Amino acid sequence: MEGLPADGALGRAVSGSVWRLSDYRDADMVDALERIFTALYNAHRGEKAPVMPWPEPVPRPGDPSPEAKAKAQAKEARAAREGYEDIVSQVAPGRI
């Protein structure tokens, strides 16, 4: 078993991912090209042209789905709001 390639059939089965090393490299290249394009566009845009937002990276195996990511962001926002309300209630009782 020693010496087998990490992106071979056994390595992919053990990691639970169907991606090969070349797939990760391709995704990294796409991400880099999108960031370069965005940076060049923003550097040379007109004064009144809107700023292009930074692109989202290509999803990789193991990344959370958009639904899971939205759920986690909502949970984080809820926790932040609760923390804010707790601080305000300690500083200014009866305000909330």
Protein Blocks (a to p, Z undefined) as FASTA:
>chain_A
ZZpafklmklmmmnopabdfklmmmmmmmmmmmmmmmmmmmmmmcfklccddddddddde
hiacfklmmmmmmmmmmmmmmmmmmmmmmmmghkZZ
